[in-house]
Amino acid sequence: MGNRKMGKIMKSGKVVLVLGGRYAGRKAVVIKNYDDGTADKQYGHALVAGIDRYPRKIHKRMGKGKMHKRSKIKPFVKVCCFTY
C-alpha cells in the first residue's frame, strides 16, 4: 500500500478538449506537459496547440477569393492548467 502514484494522463500527443477560457470547446493536442510545475508556475500544466477557427464549407459556385477566405485555419498555442 506504500508509495502509489497516479498514472500520467496528459501525455504529449494526446488530443484534449479545452474547457475554460477563450478557447473553451476547442480541440487541442498536448505538446509538452509539466506534471510537477516549473519555477514560475508551481502547479501541473501543459503546453497545447489547436485550431481556433476551422475551415468552412465551400461550393463550386463560389469565387476563388471567397473559397480562399473560407478555407483558412487559425491556430493557437496556450499554456493550460490541468484543471481547465
ZAVEXRO-550311 format. One line per 3 residues: number of its first residue (from 1); their letters; for each residue x, y, z of C-alpha. Coordinates in nm, 2 decimals. Example, Ala and Ser with C-alpha at 12.3 -4.5 7.8 and 13.67 -1.06 7.14 Angstrom:
1> as> 1.23 -0.45 0.78; 1.37 -0.11 0.71
This chain:
1> mgn> 0.00 0.00 0.00; 0.31 0.23 0.03; 0.41 0.47 -0.24
4> rkm> 0.15 0.46 -0.51; 0.14 0.73 -0.77; -0.14 0.81 -1.01
7> gki> -0.05 0.73 -1.38; 0.01 1.02 -1.62; -0.30 1.11 -1.81
10> mks> -0.17 1.42 -2.00; 0.09 1.28 -2.23; 0.24 1.46 -2.53
13> gkv> 0.05 1.39 -2.85; -0.28 1.33 -2.67; -0.59 1.51 -2.81
16> vlv> -0.77 1.72 -2.54; -1.07 1.95 -2.52; -1.01 2.29 -2.37
19> lgg> -1.28 2.35 -2.11; -1.22 2.70 -1.98; -1.12 3.04 -2.11
22> rya> -1.11 3.20 -2.45; -1.06 2.87 -2.63; -1.33 2.68 -2.44
25> grk> -1.47 2.39 -2.65; -1.18 2.38 -2.89; -0.99 2.06 -2.96
28> avv> -0.61 2.07 -2.90; -0.31 1.85 -2.88; -0.07 1.83 -2.58
31> ikn> 0.28 1.94 -2.70; 0.46 1.92 -2.36; 0.33 1.86 -2.01
34> ydd> 0.48 1.98 -1.68; 0.33 1.75 -1.41; 0.52 1.90 -1.12
37> gta> 0.52 2.26 -1.25; 0.80 2.50 -1.30; 0.96 2.78 -1.11
40> dkq> 0.71 3.04 -1.22; 0.40 2.82 -1.25; 0.41 2.59 -0.94
43> ygh> 0.12 2.37 -1.05; 0.07 2.10 -1.31; 0.02 2.25 -1.66
46> alv> 0.06 2.17 -2.02; 0.15 2.34 -2.35; -0.12 2.28 -2.60
49> agi> -0.17 2.37 -2.97; -0.50 2.36 -3.15; -0.73 2.51 -3.41
52> dry> -0.92 2.83 -3.31; -1.10 2.88 -3.64; -1.19 2.57 -3.85
55> prk> -1.23 2.59 -4.23; -1.59 2.64 -4.35; -1.78 2.46 -4.63
58> ihk> -1.71 2.56 -4.99; -1.91 2.51 -5.30; -1.83 2.50 -5.67
61> rmg> -2.03 2.82 -5.73; -1.81 3.03 -5.50; -1.54 3.25 -5.64
64> kgk> -1.17 3.19 -5.58; -1.14 3.47 -5.33; -1.43 3.35 -5.12
67> mhk> -1.31 2.99 -5.14; -0.96 3.11 -5.02; -1.11 3.31 -4.73
70> rsk> -1.33 3.02 -4.61; -1.05 2.76 -4.62; -0.82 2.95 -4.39
73> ikp> -0.73 2.79 -4.05; -0.64 3.00 -3.74; -0.42 2.80 -3.49
76> fvk> -0.35 2.88 -3.12; -0.08 2.78 -2.87; -0.16 2.81 -2.50
79> vcc> -0.04 2.70 -2.16; -0.33 2.54 -1.98; -0.36 2.43 -1.61
82> fty> -0.47 2.07 -1.58; -0.79 2.17 -1.40; -0.91 2.36 -1.71
